[in-house]
Amino acid sequence: MFFEDETEGFQAFYSDCAKCVNAFVDQSGLRISMKESLLLQVYYCASETARFHNIPPDNLNHFKELAHLSYWTARLKPFRIAPPGENMQILKEWAFMANGPSFDVDSDLSQDDYNARDYQIQESKVASYSDFPLNEWLGLSFCMFNVELAWNMQLEEIRAPKVRQVYVEQTNTLRDRFKFRIHAELAMSLRHHTFSARGLAIALESILDLNTDETTPFT
């Protein structure tokens, strides 16, 4: 749970966001920069709105918790696509945070050559993502990342082979539906339409909850 302890909760939120950013960077080839003060504000706003809705931390189900954090990520926009030529240390820091030291430039290029070539590549990529709902996308990625963690934890507790098979089929179906049909549309809807954190929680739960007494991860 992200709101039980503020220090540990924010560190966990920060680390999970870093993993989602790193995955997006790998997929898109873009560089993403982040304003830490805004990410901290996302965390505290989410904590406050959860309390405002009379949901104490010990009675906050996972979907509501994730929805409040995702909602404020979409509203406060702590992430941005880094413009061409911005310091490469940004990506190094995110890669280190998420996966350990993993960033290398081409060994046969000088730094000047790399920057010149990289600027042209990045300029083209940034232009192609000019209307992309980045913060909305990353907020929902953070939700899905944590939902999958919960699914995997639940799967480890299931011993009967047939029940495990059914559970895996259910989660794979929900994951694929979210990834290929819902993620992009919901991110764009968050960008252009009015949502509340509570409304987003209801939407996420209806989309991703397994809705079975035997295999529901968030009870």
N, CA, C and O of each residue as an XYZ file, in Angstrom:
876
protein
N       0.848     -1.195      0.000
C       0.000      0.000      0.000
C       0.887      1.250      0.000
O       1.861      1.317      0.750
N       0.561      2.226     -0.825
C       1.422      3.384     -1.002
C       1.226      4.459      0.060
O       2.108      5.299      0.239
N       0.095      4.462      0.771
C      -0.210      5.577      1.659
C      -0.055      5.255      3.143
O      -0.316      6.118      3.982
N       0.360      4.044      3.487
C       0.483      3.696      4.899
C       1.660      4.400      5.544
O       1.555      4.859      6.681
N       2.775      4.495      4.841
C       3.962      5.202      5.325
C       4.423      6.148      4.223
O       4.720      5.705      3.114
N       4.487      7.453      4.516
C       4.747      8.435      3.463
C       6.122      8.253      2.819
O       6.251      8.301      1.596
N       7.149      8.042      3.648
C       8.496      7.927      3.087
C       8.620      6.697      2.208
O       9.063      6.788      1.063
N       8.230      5.547      2.738
C       8.307      4.315      1.959
C       7.335      4.339      0.783
O       7.640      3.826     -0.293
N       6.163      4.937      0.995
C       5.176      4.992     -0.069
C       5.650      5.804     -1.259
O       5.493      5.385     -2.406
N       6.233      6.974     -0.986
C       6.716      7.787     -2.097
C       7.897      7.127     -2.797
O       7.995      7.180     -4.023
N       8.789      6.508     -2.037
C       9.912      5.817     -2.666
C       9.439      4.697     -3.579
O       9.983      4.498     -4.665
N       8.424      3.967     -3.131
C       7.875      2.890     -3.970
C       7.205      3.466     -5.216
O       7.365      2.929     -6.312
N       6.466      4.542     -5.053
C       5.813      5.203     -6.185
C       6.855      5.705     -7.181
O       6.715      5.513     -8.389
N       7.894      6.347     -6.667
C       8.976      6.874     -7.513
C       9.636      5.743     -8.295
O       9.861      5.859     -9.500
N       9.945      4.648     -7.602
C      10.627      3.533     -8.244
C       9.753      2.886     -9.312
O      10.243      2.546    -10.389
N       8.460      2.713     -9.025
C       7.559      2.119    -10.012
C       7.389      3.027    -11.227
O       7.326      2.552    -12.361
N       7.315      4.330    -10.985
C       7.239      5.276    -12.108
C       8.482      5.175    -12.976
O       8.399      5.230    -14.203
N       9.640      5.025    -12.329
C      10.892      4.905    -13.077
C      10.874      3.680    -13.977
O      11.338      3.736    -15.115
N      10.345      2.582    -13.475
C      10.263      1.362    -14.293
C       9.332      1.574    -15.488
O       9.611      1.102    -16.590
N       8.234      2.282    -15.264
C       7.303      2.552    -16.367
C       7.914      3.486    -17.388
O       7.732      3.299    -18.591
N       8.642      4.496    -16.919
C       9.327      5.401    -17.840
C      10.367      4.645    -18.644
O      10.481      4.833    -19.856
N      11.127      3.789    -17.970
C      12.166      3.039    -18.659
C      11.574      2.140    -19.740
O      12.138      2.015    -20.826
N      10.428      1.510    -19.439
C       9.769      0.667    -20.430
C       9.308      1.498    -21.626
O       9.429      1.065    -22.772
N       8.776      2.699    -21.355
C       8.328      3.567    -22.439
C       9.510      4.046    -23.276
O       9.413      4.124    -24.501
N      10.618      4.365    -22.623
C      11.825      4.783    -23.339
C      12.307      3.665    -24.256
O      12.670      3.915    -25.405
N      12.313      2.430    -23.751
C      12.737      1.299    -24.573
C      11.825      1.114    -25.779
O      12.286      0.767    -26.867
N      10.540      1.345    -25.583
C       9.565      1.141    -26.651
C       9.615      2.272    -27.683
O       9.542      2.023    -28.887
N       9.738      3.493    -27.215
C       9.599      4.651    -28.104
C      10.923      5.199    -28.613
O      10.968      5.823    -29.673
N      12.002      4.971    -27.868
C      13.278      5.579    -28.211
C      13.386      7.032    -27.815
O      14.381      7.686    -28.130
N      12.373      7.557    -27.124
C      12.393      8.949    -26.670
C      13.147      9.067    -25.350
O      13.430      8.072    -24.683
N      13.463     10.301    -24.992
C      14.003     10.586    -23.667
C      12.939     11.307    -22.863
O      12.283     12.219    -23.365
N      12.771     10.902    -21.628
C      11.753     11.469    -20.762
C      12.428     12.163    -19.588
O      13.274     11.576    -18.914
N      12.054     13.406    -19.347
C      12.550     14.111    -18.168
C      11.427     14.232    -17.144
O      10.247     14.158    -17.487
N      11.804     14.416    -15.901
C      10.857     14.414    -14.802
C      11.202     15.521    -13.815
O      12.374     15.770    -13.531
N      10.164     16.187    -13.292
C      10.342     17.187    -12.254
C       9.956     16.548    -10.928
O       8.781     16.286    -10.674
N      10.950     16.300    -10.086
C      10.716     15.530     -8.868
C       9.748     16.238     -7.924
O       8.955     15.584     -7.246
N       9.805     17.567     -7.876
C       8.894     18.286     -6.985
C       7.441     18.065     -7.390
O       6.565     17.993     -6.529
N       7.172     17.955     -8.697
C       5.811     17.682     -9.157
C       5.404     16.247     -8.847
O       4.253     15.988     -8.497
N       6.349     15.310     -8.974
C       6.018     13.923     -8.654
C       5.695     13.784     -7.169
O       4.800     13.027     -6.793
N       6.417     14.508     -6.338
C       6.115     14.500     -4.904
C       4.738     15.109     -4.646
O       3.989     14.630     -3.795
N       4.414     16.161     -5.384
C       3.092     16.776     -5.242
C       1.995     15.811     -5.690
O       0.921     15.774     -5.091
N       2.260     15.030     -6.740
C       1.310     14.001     -7.165
C       1.007     13.069     -6.003
O      -0.152     12.758     -5.729
N       2.056     12.628     -5.325
C       1.876     11.677     -4.226
C       1.034     12.286     -3.103
O       0.107     11.645     -2.606
N       1.351     13.523     -2.700
C       0.631     14.124     -1.578
C      -0.810     14.494     -1.962
O      -1.719     14.381     -1.139
N      -1.014     14.925     -3.186
C      -2.388     15.211     -3.627
C      -3.222     13.930     -3.640
O      -4.380     13.938     -3.222
N      -2.642     12.841     -4.115
C      -3.357     11.566     -4.127
C      -3.698     11.122     -2.713
O      -4.795     10.625     -2.458
N      -2.761     11.303     -1.802
C      -3.008     10.942     -0.402
C      -4.148     11.771      0.181
O      -4.996     11.248      0.905
N      -4.164     13.066     -0.135
C      -5.195     13.955      0.398
C      -6.562     13.661     -0.198
O      -7.556     13.648      0.528
N      -6.635     13.426     -1.488
C      -7.942     13.167     -2.096
C      -8.503     11.830     -1.632
O      -9.720     11.667     -1.535
N      -7.624     10.870     -1.344
C      -8.104      9.603     -0.783
C      -8.750      9.848      0.580
O      -9.795      9.274      0.887
N      -8.132     10.696      1.390
C      -8.709     11.016      2.705
C      -9.994     11.829      2.545
O     -10.951     11.643      3.298
N     -10.010     12.720      1.572
C     -11.188     13.547      1.323
C     -12.397     12.683      0.996
O     -13.527     13.014      1.355
N     -12.150     11.585      0.321
C     -13.225     10.659     -0.023
C     -13.519      9.686      1.108
O     -14.174      8.664      0.907
N     -13.025     10.016      2.308
C     -13.298      9.213      3.507
C     -12.827      7.773      3.356
O     -13.499      6.830      3.773
N     -11.662      7.633      2.753
C     -11.083      6.295      2.593
C      -9.804      6.253      3.421
O      -8.765      6.712      2.947
N      -9.840      5.719      4.638
C      -8.614      5.634      5.419
C      -7.628      4.672      4.776
O      -8.049      3.760      4.064
N      -6.315      4.847      5.005
C      -5.312      4.005      4.342
C      -5.525      2.512      4.557
O      -5.234      1.712      3.667
N      -6.038      2.119      5.751
C      -6.205      0.690      5.999
C      -7.471      0.133      5.366
O      -7.742     -1.063      5.477
N      -8.254      0.988      4.698
C      -9.476      0.516      4.043
C      -9.494      0.906      2.564
O     -10.559      0.982      1.951
N      -8.330      1.149      2.003
C      -8.210      1.631      0.627
C      -7.823      0.470     -0.271
O      -6.706     -0.037     -0.180
N      -8.740      0.042     -1.142
C      -8.369     -1.077     -2.005
C      -7.398     -0.600     -3.085
O      -7.234      0.595     -3.330
N      -6.768     -1.578     -3.713
C      -5.633     -1.280     -4.589
C      -6.043     -0.434     -5.782
O      -5.292      0.447     -6.201
N      -7.227     -0.687     -6.338
C      -7.670      0.080     -7.497
C      -7.849      1.553     -7.143
O      -7.445      2.426     -7.911
N      -8.448      1.836     -5.995
C      -8.649      3.235     -5.593
C      -7.311      3.922     -5.367
O      -7.123      5.066     -5.780
N      -6.386      3.237     -4.718
C      -5.069      3.799     -4.460
C      -4.351      4.128     -5.769
O      -3.834      5.233     -5.936
N      -4.321      3.183     -6.683
C      -3.664      3.395     -7.970
C      -4.359      4.493     -8.770
O      -3.701      5.290     -9.439
N      -5.689      4.535     -8.701
C      -6.436      5.533     -9.462
C      -6.123      6.942     -8.997
O      -5.975      7.836     -9.830
N      -6.015      7.173     -7.687
C      -5.689      8.506     -7.188
C      -4.294      8.930     -7.658
O      -4.099     10.080     -8.051
N      -3.340      8.026     -7.622
C      -1.986      8.350     -8.078
C      -1.954      8.588     -9.586
O      -1.278      9.501    -10.058
N      -2.680      7.772    -10.335
C      -2.734      7.943    -11.784
C      -3.442      9.242    -12.164
O      -3.006      9.950    -13.072
N      -4.521      9.547    -11.475
C      -5.287     10.768    -11.745
C      -4.412     12.003    -11.578
O      -4.405     12.881    -12.440
N      -3.669     12.077    -10.464
C      -2.851     13.269    -10.219
C      -1.609     13.317    -11.102
O      -1.077     14.393    -11.373
N      -1.149     12.154    -11.548
C      -0.073     12.157    -12.551
C      -0.571     12.797    -13.839
O       0.142     13.583    -14.463
N      -1.795     12.461    -14.237
C      -2.374     13.045    -15.453
C      -2.609     14.543    -15.291
O      -2.430     15.302    -16.243
N      -3.010     14.978    -14.095
C      -3.351     16.384    -13.901
C      -2.119     17.273    -13.709
O      -2.068     18.373    -14.261
N      -1.139     16.822    -12.946
C       0.013     17.673    -12.616
C       1.161     17.532    -13.601
O       2.036     18.396    -13.658
N       1.170     16.465    -14.369
C       2.108     16.278    -15.483
C       3.581     16.447    -15.056
O       4.236     17.404    -15.468
N       4.090     15.532    -14.244
C       5.497     15.629    -13.821
C       6.490     15.170    -14.883
O       7.692     15.382    -14.728
N       6.009     14.544    -15.961
C       6.899     14.025    -17.003
C       6.742     14.827    -18.292
O       5.681     15.387    -18.567
N       7.798     14.869    -19.060
C       7.735     15.496    -20.380
C       8.719     14.810    -21.304
O       9.702     14.217    -20.859
N       8.446     14.895    -22.586
C       9.381     14.380    -23.576
C      10.527     15.373    -23.693
O      10.320     16.547    -23.999
N      11.739     14.884    -23.446
C      12.903     15.768    -23.464
C      13.200     16.228    -24.887
O      13.215     15.409    -25.806
N      13.434     17.514    -25.082
C      13.739     18.018    -26.427
C      15.098     17.522    -26.895
O      15.940     17.159    -26.073
N      15.325     17.502    -28.203
C      16.623     17.064    -28.729
C      17.766     17.875    -28.125
O      17.663     19.089    -27.950
N      18.848     17.184    -27.814
C      20.027     17.857    -27.287
C      20.033     18.016    -25.787
O      21.023     18.489    -25.229
N      18.942     17.632    -25.100
C      18.943     17.760    -23.645
C      19.925     16.753    -23.054
O      20.210     15.715    -23.651
N      20.429     17.079    -21.883
C      21.482     16.300    -21.245
C      21.137     14.818    -21.195
O      20.057     14.446    -20.735
N      22.041     13.977    -21.662
C      21.806     12.533    -21.669
C      21.804     11.954    -20.262
O      21.408     10.804    -20.074
N      22.237     12.724    -19.273
C      22.242     12.231    -17.906
C      20.832     11.895    -17.420
O      20.668     11.072    -16.519
N      19.820     12.525    -18.009
C      18.430     12.236    -17.630
C      18.133     10.758    -17.800
O      17.656     10.104    -16.872
N      18.411     10.233    -18.980
C      18.132      8.832    -19.242
C      19.003      7.934    -18.377
O      18.551      6.886    -17.916
N      20.261      8.341    -18.152
C      21.131      7.543    -17.297
C      20.535      7.409    -15.903
O      20.538      6.321    -15.326
N      20.025      8.508    -15.361
C      19.483      8.474    -14.007
C      18.256      7.582    -13.924
O      18.108      6.820    -12.968
N      17.362      7.668    -14.929
C      16.178      6.814    -14.902
C      16.558      5.350    -15.072
O      16.006      4.487    -14.390
N      17.494      5.060    -15.975
C      17.914      3.676    -16.181
C      18.539      3.114    -14.913
O      18.320      1.952    -14.571
N      19.312      3.931    -14.222
C      19.936      3.482    -12.974
C      18.873      3.212    -11.918
O      18.938      2.217    -11.196
N      17.894      4.111    -11.834
C      16.840      3.959    -10.830
C      16.039      2.675    -11.074
O      15.685      1.970    -10.129
N      15.759      2.382    -12.335
C      14.871      1.261    -12.635
C      15.600     -0.079    -12.676
O      15.108     -1.062    -12.121
N      16.742     -0.133    -13.314
C      17.349     -1.430    -13.613
C      18.822     -1.531    -13.244
O      19.458     -2.535    -13.565
N      19.379     -0.538    -12.587
C      20.816     -0.538    -12.356
C      21.525      0.078    -13.548
O      20.880      0.360    -14.558
N      22.840      0.296    -13.465
C      23.576      0.951    -14.566
C      23.452      0.140    -15.851
O      23.909     -1.001    -15.919
N      22.837      0.731    -16.862
C      22.587     -0.041    -18.083
C      22.697      0.804    -19.346
O      22.351      0.327    -20.427
N      23.166      2.033    -19.243
C      23.145      2.927    -20.400
C      24.541      3.052    -20.991
O      25.487      3.397    -20.283
N      24.675      2.776    -22.281
C      25.962      2.896    -22.970
C      25.748      3.608    -24.300
O      24.727      3.420    -24.960
N      26.722      4.425    -24.684
C      26.727      5.008    -26.026
C      27.571      4.106    -26.915
O      28.317      3.258    -26.425
N      27.449      4.294    -28.216
C      28.220      3.476    -29.155
C      29.712      3.677    -28.911
O      30.199      4.806    -28.866
N      30.422      2.577    -28.755
C      31.836      2.674    -28.389
C      32.703      3.215    -29.519
O      33.797      3.718    -29.261
N      32.241      3.124    -30.769
C      33.068      3.559    -31.895
C      32.776      5.001    -32.319
O      33.281      5.453    -33.347
N      31.971      5.725    -31.544
C      31.657      7.114    -31.858
C      32.187      8.026    -30.764
O      32.136      7.683    -29.583
N      32.692      9.179    -31.155
C      33.048     10.177    -30.163
C      31.771     10.782    -29.600
O      30.702     10.638    -30.195
N      31.870     11.462    -28.453
C      30.676     12.062    -27.854
C      30.067     13.105    -28.782
O      28.843     13.201    -28.878
N      30.890     13.882    -29.460
C      30.382     14.907    -30.387
C      29.628     14.271    -31.545
O      28.554     14.735    -31.926
N      30.205     13.189    -32.112
C      29.547     12.500    -33.219
C      28.227     11.908    -32.768
O      27.220     11.981    -33.473
N      28.250     11.327    -31.591
C      27.021     10.709    -31.082
C      25.941     11.759    -30.885
O      24.792     11.545    -31.272
N      26.296     12.892    -30.287
C      25.305     13.934    -30.026
C      24.713     14.481    -31.316
O      23.512     14.742    -31.385
N      25.553     14.659    -32.350
C      25.063     15.192    -33.612
C      24.083     14.221    -34.275
O      23.022     14.619    -34.754
N      24.460     12.946    -34.291
C      23.575     11.951    -34.888
C      22.305     11.792    -34.046
O      21.200     11.693    -34.580
N      22.482     11.768    -32.741
C      21.366     11.570    -31.831
C      20.367     12.724    -31.904
O      19.161     12.514    -31.776
N      20.867     13.932    -32.107
C      19.978     15.097    -32.192
C      19.001     14.932    -33.346
O      17.810     15.200    -33.191
N      19.484     14.498    -34.487
C      18.615     14.329    -35.651
C      17.569     13.244    -35.407
O      16.404     13.405    -35.773
N      17.984     12.145    -34.792
C      17.048     11.055    -34.508
C      15.980     11.516    -33.535
O      14.790     11.272    -33.737
N      16.421     12.188    -32.471
C      15.480     12.634    -31.452
C      14.518     13.690    -31.978
O      13.344     13.699    -31.607
N      14.997     14.568    -32.825
C      14.144     15.609    -33.390
C      12.983     14.991    -34.158
O      11.849     15.460    -34.060
N      13.264     13.939    -34.922
C      12.218     13.259    -35.683
C      11.247     12.542    -34.762
O      10.035     12.596    -34.974
N      11.767     11.869    -33.737
C      10.910     11.124    -32.823
C      10.019     12.055    -32.009
O       8.830     11.785    -31.839
N      10.582     13.144    -31.507
C       9.797     14.092    -30.715
C       8.652     14.659    -31.532
O       7.541     14.806    -31.021
N       8.906     14.981    -32.800
C       7.863     15.529    -33.660
C       6.718     14.524    -33.844
O       5.552     14.914    -33.915
N       7.052     13.239    -33.919
C       6.013     12.224    -34.141
C       5.157     12.003    -32.902
O       4.070     11.436    -33.005
N       5.625     12.440    -31.722
C       4.879     12.287    -30.472
C       4.340     13.624    -29.954
O       4.079     13.763    -28.759
N       4.173     14.592    -30.832
C       3.802     15.940    -30.394
C       2.445     15.985    -29.689
O       2.251     16.815    -28.801
N       1.515     15.126    -30.057
C       0.174     15.123    -29.444
C      -0.028     13.937    -28.506
O      -1.158     13.636    -28.123
N       1.034     13.279    -28.143
C       0.918     12.073    -27.334
C       0.608     12.420    -25.878
O       1.271     13.289    -25.312
N      -0.398     11.757    -25.242
C      -0.757     12.041    -23.846
C       0.202     11.343    -22.876
O      -0.157     10.341    -22.258
N       1.397     11.865    -22.750
C       2.475     11.176    -22.041
C       2.139     10.879    -20.583
O       2.252      9.734    -20.146
N       1.730     11.890    -19.830
C       1.494     11.688    -18.405
C       0.301     10.776    -18.152
O       0.311      9.972    -17.219
N      -0.717     10.903    -18.981
C      -1.865     10.017    -18.861
C      -1.459      8.568    -19.145
O      -1.870      7.644    -18.442
N      -0.654      8.393    -20.175
C      -0.173      7.058    -20.540
C       0.670      6.460    -19.414
O       0.476      5.303    -19.039
N       1.599      7.241    -18.877
C       2.477      6.725    -17.825
C       1.705      6.455    -16.537
O       2.002      5.497    -15.824
N       0.706      7.303    -16.231
C      -0.116      7.056    -15.058
C      -0.846      5.727    -15.152
O      -0.909      4.974    -14.180
N      -1.396      5.440    -16.325
C      -2.084      4.167    -16.532
C      -1.097      3.001    -16.582
O      -1.420      1.897    -16.142
N       0.094      3.237    -17.110
C       1.131      2.198    -17.104
C       1.502      1.827    -15.678
O       1.703      0.653    -15.364
N       1.593      2.838    -14.812
C       1.866      2.601    -13.394
C       0.767      1.732    -12.783
O       1.059      0.811    -12.020
N      -0.480      2.016    -13.111
C      -1.590      1.192    -12.610
C      -1.449     -0.250    -13.073
O      -1.531     -1.176    -12.266
N      -1.237     -0.441    -14.378
C      -1.164     -1.794    -14.917
C       0.031     -2.541    -14.359
O      -0.057     -3.741    -14.099
N       1.141     -1.856    -14.170
C       2.336     -2.479    -13.591
C       2.026     -3.072    -12.216
O       2.426     -4.197    -11.921
N       1.318     -2.320    -11.382
C       0.999     -2.782    -10.039
C      -0.101     -3.836    -10.026
O      -0.092     -4.738     -9.189
N      -1.045     -3.722    -10.953
C      -2.072     -4.758    -11.068
C      -1.423     -6.100    -11.425
O      -1.781     -7.136    -10.865
N      -0.472     -6.074    -12.354
C       0.200     -7.314    -12.736
C       1.021     -7.883    -11.585
O       1.097     -9.102    -11.427
N       1.632     -7.026    -10.784
C       2.341     -7.512     -9.599
C       1.390     -8.250     -8.666
O       1.721     -9.314     -8.142
N       0.206     -7.679     -8.463
C      -0.783     -8.312     -7.593
C      -1.265     -9.630     -8.184
O      -1.437    -10.611     -7.460
N      -1.482     -9.657     -9.492
C      -1.871    -10.913    -10.135
C      -0.819    -11.999     -9.910
O      -1.149    -13.140     -9.585
N       0.445    -11.631    -10.088
C       1.519    -12.617     -9.936
C       1.617    -13.113     -8.494
O       1.868    -14.294     -8.257
N       1.421    -12.216     -7.537
C       1.440    -12.624     -6.132
C       0.301    -13.601     -5.846
O       0.484    -14.591     -5.138
N      -0.864    -13.315     -6.400
C      -2.008    -14.199     -6.200
C      -1.759    -15.553     -6.858
O      -2.121    -16.592     -6.307
N      -1.145    -15.539     -8.028
C      -0.886    -16.784     -8.754
C       0.031    -17.701     -7.950
O      -0.140    -18.919     -7.970
N       0.997    -17.126     -7.245
C       1.925    -17.930     -6.448
C       1.212    -18.691     -5.331
O       1.717    -19.706     -4.850
N       0.048    -18.208     -4.922
C      -0.688    -18.853     -3.835
C      -1.624    -19.957     -4.322
O      -2.189    -20.698     -3.518
N      -1.784    -20.061     -5.635
C      -2.692    -21.063     -6.199
C      -1.897    -22.324     -6.518
O      -0.928    -22.277     -7.276
N      -2.301    -23.433     -5.949
C      -1.557    -24.683     -6.107
C      -2.213    -25.630     -7.122
O      -1.504    -26.354     -7.821
N      -3.525    -25.640     -7.218
C      -4.197    -26.568     -8.121
C      -3.894    -26.212     -9.575
O      -4.159    -25.083     -9.990
N      -3.349    -27.138    -10.359
C      -2.951    -26.837    -11.745
C      -4.082    -26.282    -12.600
O      -3.873    -25.335    -13.359
N      -5.282    -26.858    -12.489
C      -6.393    -26.393    -13.330
C      -6.819    -24.975    -12.947
O      -7.150    -24.164    -13.811
N      -6.806    -24.687    -11.646
C      -7.163    -23.336    -11.195
C      -6.111    -22.339    -11.657
O      -6.442    -21.228    -12.070
N      -4.837    -22.735    -11.589
C      -3.754    -21.866    -12.073
C      -3.922    -21.573    -13.563
O      -3.739    -20.439    -14.006
N      -4.270    -22.605    -14.329
C      -4.440    -22.422    -15.768
C      -5.564    -21.432    -16.070
O      -5.416    -20.547    -16.912
N      -6.689    -21.594    -15.370
C      -7.815    -20.671    -15.568
C      -7.417    -19.262    -15.180
O      -7.755    -18.306    -15.878
N      -6.698    -19.123    -14.068
C      -6.284    -17.804    -13.586
C      -5.363    -17.127    -14.601
O      -5.523    -15.944    -14.901
N      -4.402    -17.882    -15.125
C      -3.476    -17.328    -16.117
C      -4.224    -16.899    -17.370
O      -3.941    -15.839    -17.930
N      -5.172    -17.707    -17.813
C      -5.961    -17.345    -18.998
C      -6.767    -16.072    -18.762
O      -6.866    -15.218    -19.644
N      -7.347    -15.950    -17.560
C      -8.122    -14.754    -17.244
C      -7.246    -13.506    -17.246
O      -7.599    -12.493    -17.850
N      -6.103    -13.586    -16.568
C      -5.239    -12.410    -16.475
C      -4.630    -12.055    -17.826
O      -4.465    -10.876    -18.139
N      -4.295    -13.065    -18.628
C      -3.764    -12.780    -19.968
C      -4.797    -12.078    -20.831
O      -4.461    -11.175    -21.599
N      -6.056    -12.490    -20.708
C      -7.127    -11.861    -21.482
C      -7.294    -10.399    -21.081
O      -7.410     -9.525    -21.941
N      -7.307    -10.130    -19.765
C      -7.458     -8.754    -19.290
C      -6.256     -7.910    -19.665
O      -6.406     -6.752    -20.055
N      -5.055     -8.482    -19.551
C      -3.833     -7.745    -19.894
C      -3.823     -7.359    -21.364
O      -3.529     -6.215    -21.710
N      -4.147     -8.317    -22.228
C      -4.131     -8.038    -23.667
C      -5.208     -7.021    -24.040
O      -4.969     -6.142    -24.868
N      -6.392     -7.136    -23.434
C      -7.458     -6.177    -23.724
C      -7.034     -4.770    -23.336
O      -7.273     -3.813    -24.071
N      -6.398     -4.653    -22.165
C      -5.942     -3.332    -21.725
C      -4.838     -2.814    -22.639
O      -4.864     -1.656    -23.057
N      -3.884     -3.661    -22.944
C      -2.718     -3.232    -23.723
C      -3.087     -2.841    -25.145
O      -2.611     -1.822    -25.644
N      -3.917     -3.624    -25.801
C      -4.157     -3.429    -27.227
C      -5.436     -2.659    -27.546
O      -5.587     -2.162    -28.662
N      -6.358     -2.550    -26.589
C      -7.628     -1.892    -26.903
C      -7.934     -0.679    -26.022
O      -8.589      0.260    -26.475
N      -7.471     -0.688    -24.779
C      -7.960      0.295    -23.811
C      -6.935      1.348    -23.435
O      -7.288      2.516    -23.275
N      -5.666      0.962    -23.289
C      -4.651      1.860    -22.742
C      -4.606      3.199    -23.476
O      -4.717      4.256    -22.855
N      -4.445      3.151    -24.778
C      -4.306      4.385    -25.555
C      -5.594      5.209    -25.531
O      -5.546      6.431    -25.394
N      -6.754      4.540    -25.664
C      -8.025      5.270    -25.680
C      -8.316      5.927    -24.332
O      -8.788      7.063    -24.282
N      -8.037      5.215    -23.242
C      -8.284      5.784    -21.920
C      -7.318      6.923    -21.625
O      -7.705      7.914    -21.006
N      -6.070      6.796    -22.059
C      -5.102      7.881    -21.873
C      -5.559      9.140    -22.613
O      -5.475     10.242    -22.070
N      -6.038      8.984    -23.837
C      -6.514     10.135    -24.597
C      -7.776     10.721    -23.972
O      -7.971     11.936    -23.985
N      -8.633      9.859    -23.428
C      -9.838     10.346    -22.764
C      -9.487     11.137    -21.506
O     -10.109     12.161    -21.222
N      -8.500     10.671    -20.757
C      -8.040     11.422    -19.586
C      -7.505     12.798    -19.981
O      -7.646     13.765    -19.232
N      -6.901     12.876    -21.141
C      -6.346     14.146    -21.621
C      -7.462     15.135    -21.972
O      -7.351     16.323    -21.670
N      -8.527     14.656    -22.602
C      -9.491     15.564    -23.207
C     -10.854     15.632    -22.506
O     -11.681     16.476    -22.849
N     -11.090     14.755    -21.530
C     -12.388     14.747    -20.862
C     -12.225     14.905    -19.353
O     -11.126     14.774    -18.815
N     -13.325     15.184    -18.694
C     -13.308     15.393    -17.251
C     -13.433     14.069    -16.521
O     -14.384     13.318    -16.736
N     -12.470     13.788    -15.659
C     -12.489     12.601    -14.818
C     -12.314     13.028    -13.371
O     -11.767     14.096    -13.097
N     -12.774     12.201    -12.449
C     -12.401     12.322    -11.044
C     -11.576     11.100    -10.694
O     -11.600     10.100    -11.411
N     -10.840     11.180     -9.585
C     -10.064     10.020     -9.149
C     -10.986      8.850     -8.851
O     -10.664      7.702     -9.155
N     -12.131      9.145     -8.255
C     -13.086      8.084     -7.942
C     -13.634      7.464     -9.224
O     -13.770      6.244     -9.317
N     -13.951      8.306    -10.217
C     -14.439      7.788    -11.490
C     -13.406      6.921    -12.185
O     -13.743      5.898    -12.780
N     -12.131      7.337    -12.108
C     -11.071      6.541    -12.715
C     -10.929      5.201    -12.001
O     -10.693      4.177    -12.643
N     -11.073      5.202    -10.666
C     -10.994      3.950     -9.902
C     -12.082      2.981    -10.340
O     -11.828      1.788    -10.506
N     -13.297      3.497    -10.526
C     -14.406      2.646    -10.972
C     -14.112      2.078    -12.366
O     -14.369      0.904    -12.636
N     -13.569      2.930    -13.244
C     -13.251      2.472    -14.601
C     -12.175      1.387    -14.573
O     -12.307      0.365    -15.245
N     -11.120      1.604    -13.804
C     -10.035      0.624    -13.736
C     -10.519     -0.696    -13.151
O     -10.154     -1.772    -13.625
N     -11.345     -0.597    -12.115
C     -11.824     -1.827    -11.488
C     -12.719     -2.614    -12.435
O     -12.671     -3.843    -12.464
N     -13.530     -1.910    -13.205
C     -14.405     -2.601    -14.156
C     -13.609     -3.222    -15.295
O     -14.022     -4.230    -15.868
N     -12.474     -2.625    -15.624
C     -11.655     -3.117    -16.728
C     -10.733     -4.254    -16.298
O     -10.534     -5.204    -17.055
N     -10.171     -4.171    -15.102
C      -9.079     -5.063    -14.711
C      -9.393     -6.023    -13.579
O      -8.617     -6.946    -13.331
N     -10.510     -5.833    -12.881
C     -10.850     -6.752    -11.810
C     -11.304     -8.080    -12.399
O     -12.064     -8.112    -13.367
N     -10.835     -9.171    -11.811
C     -11.191    -10.491    -12.320
C     -12.635    -10.857    -12.025
O     -13.211    -11.713    -12.698
N     -13.233    -10.203    -11.006
C     -14.656    -10.389    -10.711
C     -15.037    -11.834    -10.403
O     -16.103    -12.304    -10.799
N     -14.154    -12.531     -9.693
C     -14.490    -13.873     -9.230
C     -14.076    -13.992     -7.785
O     -13.034    -13.467     -7.393
N     -14.872    -14.673     -6.987
C     -14.577    -14.809     -5.565
C     -13.306    -15.603     -5.324
O     -12.586    -15.362     -4.355
N     -13.030    -16.570     -6.228
C     -11.883    -17.457     -6.012
C     -10.566    -16.798     -6.360
O      -9.540    -17.138     -5.771
N     -10.562    -15.845     -7.320
C      -9.281    -15.377     -7.844
C      -9.199    -13.862     -7.944
O      -8.488    -13.348     -8.808
N      -9.896    -13.141     -7.097
C      -9.806    -11.686     -7.135
C      -8.622    -11.228     -6.303
O      -8.598    -11.497     -5.102
N      -7.617    -10.534     -6.894
C      -6.414    -10.179     -6.157
C      -6.599     -9.033     -5.181
O      -5.790     -8.889     -4.264
N      -7.646     -8.195     -5.339
C      -7.745     -6.967     -4.561
C      -8.941     -7.031     -3.627
O      -9.939     -6.345     -3.845
N      -8.847     -7.841     -2.603
C      -9.925     -7.933     -1.633
C      -9.390     -7.610     -0.259
O     -10.141     -7.630      0.717
